[in-house]
């Protein structure tokens, strides 16, 4: 795609090897093998990334819906308080497990996301610049198509990550929406504050620990 900016040779750049037939055919064969393998690897990585994001989002939705709809069961005030406290502890354990999983998720995908950002980001700018500077409609359409493809690929990482951050914050809001005020249970003060404090810490997926992967980054 960088070769396209020069507008002198076709995309693969293999025509610069003319006159060296053996090397020329080797490069063609190598590209035929390499391109599908690279595409399959990237597609597998993206599906794995999206699958983890979807699972995290679903788990957060289950958690905060359970918090909002939590009911009290028991025949006496002590039984009701104990029942509510056990349910809240279950939610806290679920939330802590999700936070631990998110930590591991960010560690595993951090370097790979940085590689994606460093390679795709400059290419997006270069293709957009080439599309505006080109004087040929055909070349402009070609650069625009590359620009849209690369932008969609970057959005594929940024949008799910933004949803993960939003759903993580929604857990704190669900505590406010629950019916904790309908019963005076002194023992619930600490668990409720604990889960709220943990949920209010913003969760940001960063590429290499440097670049936040979210919709703001995509728009910028």
VOPAGU-2260 file (C-alpha; in pm, 1 decimal, decimal comma):
REM VOPAGU-2260
SITE   aa  ch    i         X         Y         Z
SITE  UNK   A    0       0,0       0,0       0,0
SITE  UNK   A    1     293,5     235,3      56,2
SITE  UNK   A    2     410,2     163,2    -296,6
SITE  UNK   A    3      74,4     289,4    -418,7
SITE  UNK   A    4     163,7     634,1    -289,0
SITE  UNK   A    5     440,6     656,5    -547,5
SITE  UNK   A    6     186,5     574,1    -821,0
SITE  UNK   A    7     459,1     421,0   -1034,5
SITE  UNK   A    8     426,9      47,3    -986,4
SITE  UNK   A    9     136,8    -187,9    -902,0
SITE  UNK   A   10      51,3    -274,8    -544,2
SITE  UNK   A   11     268,5    -583,1    -498,1
SITE  UNK   A   12     583,1    -418,8    -632,4
SITE  UNK   A   13     703,8    -744,4    -791,3
SITE  UNK   A   14     750,8    -586,5   -1134,7
SITE  UNK   A   15    1072,2    -426,0   -1008,8
SITE  UNK   A   16    1220,7    -778,1   -1028,3
SITE  UNK   A   17    1184,2    -809,6   -1405,9
SITE  UNK   A   18    1493,8    -953,3   -1564,9
SITE  UNK   A   19    1544,7   -1189,7   -1274,1
SITE  UNK   A   20    1297,8   -1462,3   -1371,2
SITE  UNK   A   21    1380,8   -1710,5   -1095,2
SITE  UNK   A   22    1353,5   -1449,8    -820,7
SITE  UNK   A   23    1046,9   -1302,7    -988,7
SITE  UNK   A   24     857,1   -1633,3    -983,6
SITE  UNK   A   25     975,3   -1709,0    -630,4
SITE  UNK   A   26     837,4   -1377,8    -502,0
SITE  UNK   A   27     504,4   -1437,8    -677,4
SITE  UNK   A   28     475,2   -1786,9    -525,2
SITE  UNK   A   29     579,8   -1658,3    -183,2
SITE  UNK   A   30     314,9   -1386,0    -192,4
SITE  UNK   A   31      44,9   -1632,3    -297,8
SITE  UNK   A   32     128,5   -1840,8      10,3
SITE  UNK   A   33     194,7   -1555,3     250,3
SITE  UNK   A   34    -107,9   -1332,1     188,4
SITE  UNK   A   35    -377,9   -1597,3     268,4
SITE  UNK   A   36    -183,4   -1716,2     574,6
SITE  UNK   A   37    -146,1   -1361,5     704,7
SITE  UNK   A   38    -514,4   -1290,0     638,0
SITE  UNK   A   39    -619,4   -1606,5     822,7
SITE  UNK   A   40    -393,9   -1521,3    1118,5
SITE  UNK   A   41    -527,4   -1165,1    1145,3
SITE  UNK   A   42    -886,8   -1286,2    1109,1
SITE  UNK   A   43    -835,5   -1544,8    1384,5
SITE  UNK   A   44    -680,8   -1286,3    1615,7
SITE  UNK   A   45    -966,1   -1041,3    1552,8
SITE  UNK   A   46   -1229,9   -1308,4    1617,5
SITE  UNK   A   47   -1057,2   -1405,0    1943,8
SITE  UNK   A   48   -1034,5   -1039,2    2051,3
SITE  UNK   A   49   -1400,3    -974,7    1965,7
SITE  UNK   A   50   -1509,9   -1294,8    2140,4
SITE  UNK   A   51   -1337,2   -1196,5    2464,4
SITE  UNK   A   52   -1484,1    -844,5    2447,6
SITE  UNK   A   53   -1834,5    -979,0    2393,4
SITE  UNK   A   54   -1797,4   -1223,7    2683,5
SITE  UNK   A   55   -1676,5    -945,8    2915,9
SITE  UNK   A   56   -1964,2    -717,9    2813,1
SITE  UNK   A   57   -2220,8    -994,0    2865,7
SITE  UNK   A   58   -2080,7   -1077,9    3209,8
SITE  UNK   A   59   -2096,4    -713,1    3317,2
SITE  UNK   A   60   -2455,9    -690,7    3193,6
SITE  UNK   A   61   -2549,3   -1002,7    3391,5
SITE  UNK   A   62   -2383,5    -860,5    3701,9
SITE  UNK   A   63   -2544,8    -518,1    3702,6
SITE  UNK   A   64   -2886,9    -654,5    3607,1
SITE  UNK   A   65   -2863,6    -895,9    3900,0
SITE  UNK   A   66   -2767,3    -607,2    4128,8
SITE  UNK   A   67   -3060,2    -395,4    4014,8
SITE  UNK   A   68   -3312,3    -678,2    4058,2
SITE  UNK   A   69   -3172,2    -822,7    4380,7
SITE  UNK   A   70   -3447,6    -916,0    4627,2
SITE  UNK   A   71   -3449,9    -995,3    4997,0
SITE  UNK   A   72   -3569,3   -1334,2    5122,9
SITE  UNK   A   73   -3622,7   -1454,6    5478,8
SITE  UNK   A   74   -3877,1   -1472,0    5759,9
SITE  UNK   A   75   -3699,4   -1253,4    6012,7
SITE  UNK   A   76   -3491,2    -934,5    5980,7
SITE  UNK   A   77   -3173,6   -1127,2    6064,7
SITE  UNK   A   78   -3241,5   -1388,5    5795,0
SITE  UNK   A   79   -3321,0   -1116,1    5541,5
SITE  UNK   A   80   -3000,0    -930,4    5620,6
SITE  UNK   A   81   -2792,8   -1249,2    5599,0
SITE  UNK   A   82   -2955,7   -1347,2    5270,3
SITE  UNK   A   83   -2896,8   -1003,0    5118,9
SITE  UNK   A   84   -2538,9   -1000,7    5244,7
SITE  UNK   A   85   -2464,1   -1340,4    5087,4
SITE  UNK   A   86   -2604,6   -1225,2    4755,7
SITE  UNK   A   87   -2394,5    -910,0    4769,5
SITE  UNK   A   88   -2081,0   -1112,5    4846,7
SITE  UNK   A   89   -2153,2   -1330,7    4543,9
SITE  UNK   A   90   -2173,9   -1017,7    4329,5
SITE  UNK   A   91   -1847,0    -888,4    4472,5
SITE  UNK   A   92   -1670,3   -1216,5    4391,6
SITE  UNK   A   93   -1815,0   -1207,7    4039,1
SITE  UNK   A   94   -1699,3    -848,7    3994,3
SITE  UNK   A   95   -1350,0    -922,2    4126,0
SITE  UNK   A   96   -1323,4   -1217,6    3887,9
SITE  UNK   A   97   -1421,3    -992,7    3597,2
SITE  UNK   A   98   -1162,0    -732,9    3696,3
SITE  UNK   A   99    -894,6   -1002,9    3721,0
SITE  UNK   A  100    -991,0   -1136,8    3377,9
SITE  UNK   A  101    -979,4    -784,2    3232,5
SITE  UNK   A  102    -631,1    -735,3    3374,6
SITE  UNK   A  103    -509,1   -1054,8    3206,5
SITE  UNK   A  104    -692,4    -961,0    2885,0
SITE  UNK   A  105    -516,3    -623,9    2869,0
SITE  UNK   A  106    -176,9    -780,1    2938,8
SITE  UNK   A  107    -214,1   -1040,9    2663,9
SITE  UNK   A  108    -344,5    -806,9    2393,0
SITE  UNK   A  109    -139,6    -498,3    2486,4
SITE  UNK   A  110     157,2    -555,7    2255,6
SITE  UNK   A  111     -57,2    -685,8    1970,9
SITE  UNK   A  112    -283,2    -379,2    1990,0
SITE  UNK   A  113      21,5    -152,6    1987,6
SITE  UNK   A  114     148,1    -323,7    1672,9
SITE  UNK   A  115    -193,1    -277,6    1512,9
SITE  UNK   A  116    -206,7      89,6    1606,6
SITE  UNK   A  117     149,0     169,9    1497,0
SITE  UNK   A  118     103,6       2,4    1155,9
SITE  UNK   A  119    -257,1      91,8    1071,8
SITE  UNK   A  120    -255,7     448,0    1210,8
SITE  UNK   A  121      12,0     591,3     977,8
SITE  UNK   A  122    -130,6     398,7     681,5
SITE  UNK   A  123    -473,6     555,0     739,4
SITE  UNK   A  124    -319,2     903,2     730,6
SITE  UNK   A  125    -107,9     821,2     425,3
SITE  UNK   A  126    -398,5     678,2     226,0
SITE  UNK   A  127    -624,4     971,5     308,6
SITE  UNK   A  128    -351,0    1215,4     209,0
SITE  UNK   A  129    -292,4    1028,1    -117,4
SITE  UNK   A  130    -667,1    1026,5    -192,6
SITE  UNK   A  131    -687,5    1405,0    -157,8
SITE  UNK   A  132    -367,5    1472,9    -350,9
SITE  UNK   A  133    -437,4    1239,9    -642,7
SITE  UNK   A  134    -550,2    1393,2    -972,0
SITE  UNK   A  135    -690,7    1070,7   -1113,4
SITE  UNK   A  136   -1040,3     956,7   -1016,7
SITE  UNK   A  137    -941,1     590,5   -1042,3
SITE  UNK   A  138    -643,0     635,7    -811,2
SITE  UNK   A  139    -850,5     846,1    -570,0
SITE  UNK   A  140   -1112,0     569,5    -547,4
SITE  UNK   A  141    -839,1     312,8    -487,5
SITE  UNK   A  142    -679,8     512,6    -204,8
SITE  UNK   A  143   -1020,7     587,5     -55,5
SITE  UNK   A  144   -1105,5     216,6     -54,6
SITE  UNK   A  145    -780,1     140,6     128,7
SITE  UNK   A  146    -851,2     423,7     373,7
SITE  UNK   A  147   -1202,8     293,6     451,8
SITE  UNK   A  148   -1075,1     -64,6     492,2
SITE  UNK   A  149    -800,4      38,3     733,9
SITE  UNK   A  150   -1032,7     267,4     929,1
SITE  UNK   A  151   -1285,1     -13,6     969,0
SITE  UNK   A  152   -1011,6    -245,8    1088,7
SITE  UNK   A  153    -903,9       4,9    1355,5
SITE  UNK   A  154   -1265,3      62,4    1460,1
SITE  UNK   A  155   -1301,1    -313,6    1501,1
SITE  UNK   A  156   -1063,7    -285,4    1798,8
SITE  UNK   A  157   -1169,0      53,9    1935,6
SITE  UNK   A  158   -1548,0      18,1    1948,6
SITE  UNK   A  159   -1562,5    -310,8    2147,1
SITE  UNK   A  160   -1301,0    -177,0    2390,4
SITE  UNK   A  161   -1516,4     131,4    2444,5
SITE  UNK   A  162   -1819,9     -87,0    2516,8
SITE  UNK   A  163   -1617,8    -282,5    2773,9
SITE  UNK   A  164   -1525,6      40,1    2955,6
SITE  UNK   A  165   -1886,5     164,3    2953,3
SITE  UNK   A  166   -2028,3    -162,3    3084,9
SITE  UNK   A  167   -1767,3    -173,1    3362,1
SITE  UNK   A  168   -1879,5     171,7    3482,7
SITE  UNK   A  169   -2244,6      66,3    3461,0
SITE  UNK   A  170   -2191,1    -166,3    3758,1
SITE  UNK   A  171   -2151,2     133,7    3990,5
SITE  UNK   A  172   -2465,9     294,7    3849,8
SITE  UNK   A  173   -2660,8     -26,4    3902,2
SITE  UNK   A  174   -2595,7      -2,1    4278,7
SITE  UNK   A  175   -2772,5     333,8    4282,4
SITE  UNK   A  176   -3062,2     181,5    4086,0
SITE  UNK   A  177   -3097,6    -115,3    4323,2
SITE  UNK   A  178   -3330,0    -116,4    4622,7
SITE  UNK   A  179   -3058,4    -103,7    4886,7
SITE  UNK   A  180   -3245,8     180,3    5060,1
SITE  UNK   A  181   -3563,0     -21,8    5120,5
SITE  UNK   A  182   -3405,4    -214,5    5409,1
SITE  UNK   A  183   -3177,0     -87,4    5680,6
SITE  UNK   A  184   -2897,9    -343,9    5687,7
SITE  UNK   A  185   -2587,2    -197,7    5861,5
SITE  UNK   A  186   -2369,8    -491,8    5751,3
SITE  UNK   A  187   -2424,6    -400,9    5381,9
SITE  UNK   A  188   -2249,2     -67,9    5405,5
SITE  UNK   A  189   -1898,2    -206,7    5356,5
SITE  UNK   A  190   -1978,6    -451,9    5070,8
SITE  UNK   A  191   -2178,9    -190,5    4877,6
SITE  UNK   A  192   -1904,8      70,6    4912,8
SITE  UNK   A  193   -1643,6    -187,0    4813,5
SITE  UNK   A  194   -1810,5    -288,2    4488,3
SITE  UNK   A  195   -1892,6      74,4    4403,6
SITE  UNK   A  196   -1535,1     190,9    4458,0
SITE  UNK   A  197   -1395,7     -93,5    4247,3
SITE  UNK   A  198   -1647,5     -25,6    3969,9
SITE  UNK   A  199   -1584,9     349,2    3959,0
SITE  UNK   A  200   -1220,5     303,2    3863,7
SITE  UNK   A  201   -1220,1     362,3    3491,1
SITE  UNK   A  202   -1114,7      63,1    3283,1
SITE  UNK   A  203    -914,9     154,6    2974,5
SITE  UNK   A  204    -766,5     -95,2    2732,5
SITE  UNK   A  205    -430,0      44,8    2623,1
SITE  UNK   A  206    -201,3     -53,5    2339,6
SITE  UNK   A  207     139,5    -121,1    2489,3
SITE  UNK   A  208      27,0      57,2    2803,5
SITE  UNK   A  209      50,0     386,6    2613,0
SITE  UNK   A  210    -232,2     444,3    2365,4
SITE  UNK   A  211    -592,9     408,6    2484,4
SITE  UNK   A  212    -798,4     192,0    2250,6
SITE  UNK   A  213   -1143,3     354,0    2239,4
SITE  UNK   A  214   -1369,3     557,5    2013,0
SITE  UNK   A  215   -1186,9     882,4    2095,8
SITE  UNK   A  216    -864,6     734,9    1961,6
SITE  UNK   A  217   -1044,4     613,3    1650,4
SITE  UNK   A  218   -1197,4     956,9    1580,4
SITE  UNK   A  219    -867,4    1135,2    1645,2
